[in-house]
Amino acid sequence: MSMKKGQSKLHIMGDSCRKKVMLIHGVGFYWETCFERIVNDLKDNFCLLIPELEGHCHEPEEYMVSVHASANNIIHSLLQSHFREIDAVYGISLGASIALEIALQNKLSISNLILDSGQYESMGEMTEQFSTVMTGEFKKLINGEHLISPVKENMGYLSNNDVEVLQPLIFPDITQEALYKAFLAAYSYDIRERSERLGMRVGIMLGGNEIYAKSSIPLVERICLNTPEINEFPNKGHAEVLSREPQLISQLISRYLTGL
């Protein structure tokens, strides 16, 4: 499906008559490579829907504006393609924020929501500074250079394995502007004043070494009608399960879809 202004490019794989699973990638990640193993695991049994975030492609025509705007674009694309009922939504990092926003808007029927390592509180006056720093750090990762120590520690890469984990997930040709705008959107998102409540089954994923993801758990718990299930993977950093053991995510999604 081609992308028009106001909607996201939506990649559809598998039989549309089967249960629907949506996968939403994070800042700088490339939809095709970061979800490759999960797609291979699930495509024969489920219909997979993978939106491509603005700017995360060759020759981008537009960039991210906000989590809210990207969520709206994805919702519009899904409805245009006649997907109103989604059995499971998995989002990683910024993708988790967008998945959460889609669920909060309540324009789709979502049965299961899996939020992996999301951050749901604005960085406030530090938003632009953090976005600038992280844009530079991700550009370094593409070239095989390690993150600066404070960033590495906050993301949970205690074994100095940040390049090993993140480099395979990142779109190598992403532009500086695309990264910066995506980080701005991620660090501006805030759910602390939201009054909506989530009635679907919610699962929270995180690596045991992550700092921001762990501190975000109470923010999600506050807006859930039922207590979310916490899936913490010991001794793992940010997106490390997705990068190194994606079959665990495939298994988790399958478990949610079978009601276990």
C-alpha positions as CSV (number, residue, x, y, z in Angstrom):
1,M,0.0,0.0,0.0
2,S,1.4,3.4,-0.9
3,M,1.4,6.2,1.6
4,K,-0.7,9.3,1.2
5,K,-0.5,12.3,3.5
6,G,-2.4,11.6,6.7
7,Q,-1.9,7.9,6.7
8,S,0.9,5.4,7.2
9,K,2.3,3.0,4.8
10,L,0.9,-0.4,5.9
11,H,2.5,-3.7,5.1
12,I,0.1,-6.6,5.2
13,M,1.2,-10.2,5.3
14,G,-0.8,-13.4,5.6
15,D,-4.4,-14.3,5.3
16,S,-6.6,-11.4,6.2
17,C,-9.3,-13.8,7.4
18,R,-7.1,-15.0,10.2
19,K,-6.5,-13.2,13.6
20,K,-4.8,-9.8,13.1
21,V,-1.5,-8.9,14.7
22,M,0.0,-5.4,14.4
23,L,3.7,-4.8,15.0
24,I,4.9,-1.2,15.5
25,H,8.7,-0.5,15.4
26,G,10.7,2.0,17.3
27,V,12.8,5.1,16.6
28,G,15.3,4.4,13.8
29,F,14.3,0.8,13.4
30,Y,13.4,-0.6,10.0
31,W,10.1,-2.5,9.9
32,E,11.3,-5.3,7.6
33,T,14.5,-6.3,9.4
34,C,13.6,-5.7,13.0
35,F,10.5,-7.9,12.8
36,E,11.9,-10.5,10.4
37,R,12.0,-13.5,12.8
38,I,8.6,-12.6,14.3
39,V,7.0,-12.4,10.8
40,N,8.5,-15.8,9.9
41,D,7.2,-17.3,13.1
42,L,3.6,-15.9,12.8
43,K,2.8,-15.3,9.1
44,D,1.4,-18.8,8.5
45,N,-1.1,-18.6,11.3
46,F,-2.0,-14.9,11.6
47,C,-2.5,-11.8,9.4
48,L,0.3,-9.4,10.2
49,L,0.0,-5.6,9.9
50,I,3.2,-3.5,10.1
51,P,2.9,0.2,9.7
52,E,6.0,2.1,8.6
53,L,6.6,5.2,10.7
54,E,7.1,8.5,9.0
55,G,10.7,9.2,7.8
56,H,11.8,5.6,8.3
57,C,12.3,4.8,4.6
58,H,14.4,5.8,1.6
59,E,13.7,9.3,0.3
60,P,11.1,10.2,3.0
61,E,8.5,12.8,2.0
62,E,7.3,13.5,5.6
63,Y,8.5,13.1,9.2
64,M,7.0,12.3,12.5
65,V,5.1,15.2,14.2
66,S,3.9,13.5,17.4
67,V,2.9,10.2,18.8
68,H,-0.8,11.3,18.5
69,A,-0.4,12.2,14.9
70,S,1.3,8.9,14.0
71,A,-1.3,7.0,15.9
72,N,-4.0,8.8,13.9
73,N,-2.3,8.0,10.6
74,I,-2.1,4.4,11.4
75,I,-5.7,4.2,12.5
76,H,-6.7,5.9,9.3
77,S,-4.7,3.4,7.2
78,L,-6.2,0.4,9.0
79,L,-9.7,1.7,8.6
80,Q,-9.1,2.4,4.9
81,S,-8.0,-1.2,4.6
82,H,-11.1,-2.4,6.5
83,F,-9.2,-3.5,9.6
84,R,-11.2,-2.4,12.6
85,E,-10.7,-5.4,14.9
86,I,-7.1,-6.2,15.9
87,D,-6.4,-9.2,18.0
88,A,-3.0,-8.2,19.3
89,V,-0.9,-5.1,19.0
90,Y,2.8,-5.2,19.9
91,G,4.9,-2.0,20.0
92,I,8.6,-1.6,20.9
93,S,10.0,1.6,22.4
94,L,8.4,4.5,20.5
95,G,6.2,1.9,18.9
96,A,4.9,1.0,22.3
97,S,3.9,4.7,22.9
98,I,2.1,4.7,19.5
99,A,0.4,1.4,20.3
100,L,-0.7,2.8,23.6
101,E,-2.1,6.0,22.0
102,I,-4.0,3.9,19.4
103,A,-5.6,1.9,22.2
104,L,-6.4,5.1,24.2
105,Q,-8.2,6.6,21.2
106,N,-10.5,3.6,21.2
107,K,-11.3,3.9,17.4
108,L,-10.3,0.2,16.9
109,S,-11.3,-2.9,18.7
110,I,-8.1,-4.3,20.3
111,S,-8.1,-7.5,22.3
112,N,-4.5,-7.6,23.5
113,L,-1.9,-4.9,23.9
114,I,1.8,-5.7,24.4
115,L,4.0,-2.7,25.3
116,D,7.7,-3.4,25.1
117,S,10.0,-0.9,26.8
118,G,7.9,2.2,26.3
119,Q,8.3,5.7,27.9
120,Y,5.1,7.5,28.6
121,E,6.3,10.7,30.4
122,S,7.6,13.8,28.6
123,M,11.2,14.9,29.2
124,G,9.8,18.4,29.5
125,E,12.3,21.2,28.9
126,M,15.0,18.6,28.2
127,T,13.1,17.1,25.2
128,E,15.0,18.9,22.5
129,Q,18.4,18.4,24.2
130,F,17.8,14.7,24.7
131,S,16.5,14.4,21.1
132,T,19.7,16.0,19.8
133,V,21.9,13.8,21.9
134,M,20.1,10.6,20.9
135,T,20.1,11.5,17.2
136,G,23.8,11.7,17.3
137,E,24.1,8.5,19.4
138,F,22.0,6.5,16.9
139,K,24.1,7.8,14.0
140,K,27.2,6.6,15.8
141,L,25.5,3.1,16.3
142,I,25.1,2.9,12.5
143,N,28.8,3.3,12.2
144,G,29.5,0.7,14.9
145,E,30.4,3.1,17.7
146,H,29.2,2.6,21.2
147,L,26.7,4.8,23.0
148,I,28.0,7.3,25.6
149,S,28.1,5.7,29.1
150,P,25.0,7.4,30.7
151,V,22.8,6.5,27.7
152,K,24.1,2.9,27.7
153,E,23.5,2.5,31.4
154,N,19.9,3.9,31.2
155,M,19.1,1.6,28.3
156,G,20.5,-1.4,30.3
157,Y,23.5,-2.4,28.2
158,L,25.6,-3.4,31.2
159,S,27.7,-5.8,29.1
160,N,28.8,-3.1,26.6
161,N,26.6,-4.9,24.0
162,D,24.7,-1.8,22.7
163,V,26.1,-2.0,19.2
164,E,25.5,-5.7,19.0
165,V,21.9,-5.3,20.1
166,L,20.8,-2.2,18.3
167,Q,22.8,-2.0,15.0
168,P,20.8,-4.9,13.4
169,L,17.5,-3.2,14.2
170,I,18.4,0.3,12.8
171,F,17.6,1.4,9.3
172,P,21.2,2.3,8.1
173,D,20.0,5.0,5.6
174,I,17.8,6.9,8.0
175,T,18.3,10.6,7.8
176,Q,19.4,12.9,10.7
177,E,16.1,14.8,10.4
178,A,14.0,11.6,10.6
179,L,15.8,10.5,13.7
180,Y,15.5,13.9,15.4
181,K,11.8,14.3,14.7
182,A,11.1,10.7,15.9
183,F,13.0,11.3,19.1
184,L,11.1,14.6,19.6
185,A,7.8,12.7,19.3
186,A,9.0,10.0,21.7
187,Y,10.2,12.3,24.4
188,S,7.2,14.7,24.1
189,Y,4.6,12.0,24.7
190,D,2.9,12.0,28.1
191,I,0.0,10.1,29.5
192,R,0.0,11.4,33.1
193,E,-3.1,13.5,32.7
194,R,-5.0,11.1,30.5
195,S,-8.5,10.1,31.8
196,E,-9.2,7.3,29.3
197,R,-8.9,3.7,30.6
198,L,-7.9,0.5,28.8
199,G,-10.2,-2.5,29.1
200,M,-8.3,-4.9,27.0
201,R,-5.6,-7.4,28.2
202,V,-2.4,-5.5,28.6
203,G,1.1,-6.9,28.8
204,I,4.2,-4.9,29.7
205,M,7.6,-6.2,28.4
206,L,11.0,-4.9,29.5
207,G,14.5,-5.9,30.0
208,G,15.5,-6.4,33.6
209,N,18.4,-3.9,33.2
210,E,16.3,-1.0,31.8
211,I,15.7,2.1,33.9
212,Y,13.2,4.2,32.0
213,A,11.0,1.2,31.0
214,K,10.7,0.1,34.6
215,S,9.8,3.5,35.9
216,S,7.0,3.7,33.3
217,I,5.2,0.7,34.6
218,P,3.0,2.6,37.2
219,L,2.0,5.1,34.4
220,V,0.5,2.2,32.5
221,E,-1.0,0.5,35.5
222,R,-2.9,3.6,36.4
223,I,-4.9,3.6,33.1
224,C,-5.6,-0.1,33.0
225,L,-9.0,-1.4,34.3
226,N,-7.3,-4.8,34.9
227,T,-3.8,-5.3,36.3
228,P,-1.4,-5.6,33.4
229,E,0.9,-8.6,33.1
230,I,4.6,-7.8,33.6
231,N,7.0,-9.8,31.4
232,E,10.5,-8.9,32.6
233,F,13.5,-10.5,31.0
234,P,16.4,-10.7,33.5
235,N,19.8,-9.2,32.5
236,K,18.4,-7.8,29.2
237,G,18.8,-4.2,27.9
238,H,16.5,-2.1,25.7
239,A,15.1,-4.1,22.7
240,E,17.6,-6.9,23.5
241,V,14.9,-9.6,23.3
242,L,13.7,-8.3,20.0
243,S,17.2,-8.3,18.6
244,R,18.7,-11.5,20.1
245,E,15.7,-13.7,21.0
246,P,12.7,-12.5,19.0
247,Q,11.2,-16.0,19.2
248,L,10.3,-15.2,22.8
249,I,8.1,-12.3,21.5
250,S,6.5,-14.6,19.0
251,Q,5.7,-17.0,21.8
252,L,4.3,-14.3,23.9
253,I,2.0,-13.0,21.2
254,S,0.9,-16.5,20.4
255,R,0.1,-17.1,24.1
256,Y,-2.0,-14.0,24.3
257,L,-3.9,-14.9,21.1
258,T,-4.8,-18.3,22.5
259,G,-6.0,-16.8,25.8
260,L,-3.4,-18.4,28.0
